[in-house]
């Protein structure tokens, strides 16, 4: 099969997980700011 597929998949998963974690962190920060 194509040798570039695994690396593309890894990069895609890494970008998705980083976006998800950043969104989660921002949401938790918003909760703390709302509680203050």
C-alpha positions as CSV (number, residue, x, y, z in Angstrom):
1,X,0.0,0.0,0.0
2,X,1.0,3.7,0.0
3,X,3.8,4.4,2.5
4,X,2.5,8.0,3.2
5,X,-0.9,6.9,4.5
6,X,0.2,6.0,8.1
7,X,2.0,9.3,8.6
8,X,-0.9,11.3,7.2
9,X,-3.2,9.4,9.5
10,X,-0.9,10.1,12.5
11,X,-0.7,13.8,11.6
12,X,-4.5,14.0,11.2
13,X,-5.1,12.3,14.6
14,X,-2.5,14.5,16.3
15,X,-4.1,17.7,14.9
16,X,-7.6,16.5,15.8
17,X,-6.5,15.6,19.4
18,X,-4.7,18.9,19.8
19,X,-7.7,20.9,18.7
20,X,-10.0,18.8,21.0
21,X,-7.6,19.3,24.0
22,X,-7.3,23.0,23.3
23,X,-11.1,23.4,23.1
24,X,-11.5,21.4,26.3
25,X,-9.0,23.6,28.1
26,X,-10.6,26.8,26.9
27,X,-14.0,25.5,28.0
28,X,-12.6,24.6,31.5
29,X,-11.0,28.1,31.7
30,X,-14.3,29.6,30.7
31,X,-16.0,27.7,33.5
32,X,-13.5,28.9,36.1
33,X,-13.9,32.5,34.9
34,X,-17.7,32.1,35.1
35,X,-17.5,30.8,38.6
36,X,-15.2,33.6,39.8
